[in-house]
Amino acid sequence: MQKEQDVKIELKQTFPLTIKRLGINGEGVGYFKRKVVFVPGALPGEEVVVEATKVNPKFTEARIKKIRKPSEFRVQPQCPVYEECGGCQLQHLQYDQQLKEKRDIVIQSLERHTKLPIEQLDIRETIGMENPWNYRNKSQFQVGQKDGKILAGLYGMNSHSLINIEQCAVQHPKTNKAIGTVKKILQRLQIPIYNEKSGKGIVRTIVARVGIQTGELQIVLITAKSELPQKELLIEEIKKRLPNVKSIMQNINGQKTSLIFGEKTVNLEGKDFIQETLGELNFELSARTFFQLNPEQTVLLYNEVKKAAGLSGSEKVVDAYCGVGTIGLWVADQAAEIRGMDVIPESIEDAKKNAARHGIKHAKYVTGKAEVILPQWAKEGWKPDVMIVDPPRTGLDQQLLHTMLKIKPKKLIYVSCNPSTLAKDIHVLAAKYKVEYIQPVDMFPQTAHVECVTKLVLK
């Protein structure tokens, strides 16, 4: 057997490769002389010739030079700037096949990070969308200037050049129209566009959000300074050309940072928020409120949570990482008591308002970390029967994992947006919990992202 170090791939070396599967970021994965090679844009089953672009002791990154044998599921991407933009990773793969590959990404994560017998697990088919396009309710497009013309779009893959996007294939038509319209108004009024290199100029980013059920539109202009030239004219033009606009806000971010929003938000016109409806629930979305980007699939996702929780009306439920309270409120009609916590004080304020607005009196929301608050409640004699967690991409806090194992709710419902951290957390929880099933849900068609609802039951 050859020693590992004998095999060395050189930078710019070209070699043939058969793609075995998709990686977690949607790239093709193959093996050359037992070394793993990641190839963006390559699909399982394809035979390709690639060129090494980055060589690491543990893996190599490469680009396609030639596709010798294409996948039968390869399709023409809808978006003209698909390959430059990098916002989507799977437009070149037939949609029903995207759903199968996403389930496979979940399986790979479990194989890599757990010792569970995969063939005995109930990993269900991915729930997809009937129309997997134009689903995103919010767009955040950077603005720039080239030869006097204003551009709006996203930065290219691994680069800092702005890709101008006229019509994004996954954005809602109303946000596409809003961004295009605001861009034209800025151009016509000659409002200075921020330049990162010189630090001069005003407008950095245009954010447009639509309430898909209500049709209400919010425009947020993110500026480097608080003064906004031609402000009155700008507001007038936006209202005239976009009659659906209910809220025009300005957010000031003078920092040299990749973060989009600054701390200060000012109302330029209309309300501070727009309304959105999910099922029976109404939500007020202010400029910086986090809200699911695909409301249609969110209803399906939350219904899966409700099904997994299987509440009878007598249970005490914890909604950890509760945000504005959406998941807890979704299941509240079947629970005896809901308690939620989040580290963001504004979210907790919104959660309280949302509960009050819907007449939900048996919900309590507190600011803080679940791993600190749960043991306090346990000391006071209050323990949850069911715990719902919806953590960020980094997964559950280690301390929280141990708290859960100590407090032992009968059921855990884990909503995850990252299969790798989900698998790592399941590995820890498997000490006391059995994985009843995993239900993948496609919240972001055309991308490599996959959400999962996992039901864990105390052994």
Beta strands, then each sheet from edge to edge (+ up, - down):
strand 1: 14-22
strand 2: 28-32
strand 3: 35-39
strand 4: 47-55
strand 5: 59-69
strand 6: 138-146
strand 7: 149-155
strand 8: 162-164
strand 9: 203-210
strand 10: 217-223
strand 11: 245-252
strand 12: 264-270
strand 13: 273-278
strand 14: 281-286
strand 15: 316-320
strand 16: 337-342
strand 17: 363-367
strand 18: 386-389
strand 19: 411-416
strand 20: 433-441
strand 21: 451-458
sheet 1: 1+ 2- 3+ 5+ 4- 1+
sheet 2: 8+ 7- 6+ 9- 10+ 11+ 12-
sheet 3: 13+ 14-
sheet 4: 17+ 16+ 15+ 18+ 19+ 21- 20+
end
